[in-house]
Amino acid sequence: MLTEELGRASVQEAFAHCRKIALGHYENFSIASWLLPARLRPHMYALYAYCRGVDDLGDEARGDRPALLDQWEAELRRCYTGTPRDIRLVALQATIRQFDLPPEPFERLIEANRRDQRTGEYQTYEGLLEYCSYSANPVGRLVLHVFGYTDELRRELSDATCTALQLTNFWQDVSRDMEKGRIYIPLEDMRTFGYSPDDLRAGRQTAEFRRLMAFELARTRDLFLRGLGLVPLVSGRLRFDLRMFSLGGLAVIDVIERADYGVLQRRPRLGKARKAWLALRALAPVPTARGPR
């Protein structure tokens, strides 16, 4: 009995640790967490802490990042076959067991960060989308699973939203990513519009660059609009979250366009008033559509 109580306390401490990570790192998470069902909040914190942890290893960690990612993957395997040692994955193991989450989405997030160590450029838009299927889409699929949705239609619509969010982040962070040795603008698109990686490294804000960014933003907007088809297929607080993130992403695209695509000078971002307005807009009623569970 004492062992079971200690085990429960350990898991509770692990969830509390993940909560601090989520609320401390992600400014919008505090808003979203108020609207989540109380029973799901700890599990969403655990998912966020996992995603944050693997991204930090791929982007910020000192030392041998591939080896650190291998160690993280070994911890993930312990969630399914044993007892993890990292407090974040102690919480994740409880979430995995509660919702019967498959390992593949977690593994794909690790693979995305491995790819970041091997390559910093993508030749084609299709190749970039394939990368997003590892770096972004697994997150949406895990969230859907926690909320009880496992059908392929909702997964595909979620993929559109998650890919759009990832691409929007790339277009915001062109200069920041370049400092890390990464260029996420497809090289074939750069050639089409007469803009080179050397131009990008030199920070040349040319007419060719503006046309290139306008092209990328238009494709990203189309993905957001397609992904919005998921909103009426879910219910409750998840509907609000989906609308808020989609509207937020579309608003960032608007900000970049209004700034004449000046992402090389500073990172476009939404102000607090704009975020508050989007949150209120996301709360507006949406008709519910029928779909598979």
Long-range contacts (C-beta under 8 A, 24 or more apart in sequence): 10-90, 11-90, 11-91, 11-94, 13-87, 14-46, 14-87, 14-88, 14-90, 14-91, 14-94, 15-42, 15-45, 15-46, 15-91, 15-94, 17-49, 17-87, 17-88, 17-91, 18-42, 18-45, 18-46, 18-48, 18-49, 18-88, 18-91, 19-45, 21-45, 21-48, 21-49, 21-52, 21-88, 22-48, 22-49, 22-52, 25-52, 26-52, 28-244, 28-248, 28-275, 31-244, 31-279, 32-241, 32-244, 35-237, 35-240, 35-241, 36-237, 37-236, 37-237, 40-146, 40-147, 42-91, 42-95, 43-94, 43-95, 43-98, 43-99, 43-146, 44-143, 44-146, 45-91, 46-88, 46-91, 46-92, 46-94, 46-95, 47-92, 47-95, 47-139, 47-142, 47-143, 47-146, 49-88, 49-91, 49-92, 50-88, 50-89, 50-92, 50-106, 50-109, 51-109, 51-139, 53-86, 53-88, 54-109, 54-110, 54-113, 55-109, 55-113, 57-113, 58-112, 58-113, 58-114, 58-116, 58-117, 59-113, 59-116, 59-180, 65-113, 65-117, 66-114, 66-117, 69-110, 69-113, 69-114, 69-117, 72-110, 73-107, 73-110, 76-103, 76-106, 76-107, 76-110, 77-103, 95-146, 99-145, 99-146, 101-142, 101-145, 101-146, 102-145, 104-138, 105-138, 105-139, 105-141, 105-142, 106-138, 106-142, 108-133, 108-134, 108-137, 108-138, 109-134, 109-135, 109-138, 109-139, 116-182, 120-180, 120-181, 120-182, 120-183, 121-182, 121-183, 121-187, 121-197, 122-183, 122-184, 122-186, 122-187, 123-186, 123-187, 123-188, 124-186, 124-187, 124-188, 125-186, 125-188, 125-189, 125-219, 127-186, 128-167, 128-184, 128-186, 129-163, 132-162, 132-163, 132-166, 132-167, 133-159, 133-163, 135-166, 136-162, 136-163, 136-165, 136-166, 137-162, 137-163, 143-238, 144-234, 147-234, 147-236, 147-238, 148-293, 149-233, 149-234, 149-293, 150-293, 151-291, 151-292, 151-293, 153-233, 153-291, 153-292, 154-230, 154-233, 154-234, 154-291, 154-292, 157-226, 157-227, 157-229, 157-230, 157-233, 158-227, 158-230, 159-227, 160-223, 160-224, 160-226, 160-227, 160-230, 161-223, 161-224, 161-227, 161-228, 161-230, 161-242, 161-245, 161-246, 161-249, 162-227, 163-223, 164-220, 164-221, 164-223, 164-224, 164-227, 164-246, 164-249, 165-245, 165-249, 167-216, 167-219, 167-220, 167-223, 168-220, 168-249, 168-252, 168-253, 171-213, 171-216, 171-217, 171-220, 171-253, 171-256, 171-263, 172-252, 172-256, 172-263, 172-267, 172-268, 172-269, 173-263, 173-267, 174-200, 174-263, 174-264, 175-203, 175-263, 175-264, 175-267, 176-267, 185-212, 185-216, 189-215, 189-216, 200-264, 203-264, 204-264, 205-261, 205-262, 205-264, 205-265, 209-261, 209-264, 210-260, 210-261, 213-256, 213-261, 213-263, 214-257, 214-261, 217-253, 217-256, 217-257, 217-261, 220-249, 220-253, 221-250, 221-253, 224-249, 224-250, 224-253, 231-286, 232-286, 232-287, 232-288, 232-289, 233-289, 233-291, 235-288, 239-286, 240-282, 240-283, 243-281, 243-282, 243-286, 244-278, 244-279, 244-282, 247-278, 247-281, 247-282, 248-275, 248-278, 251-278
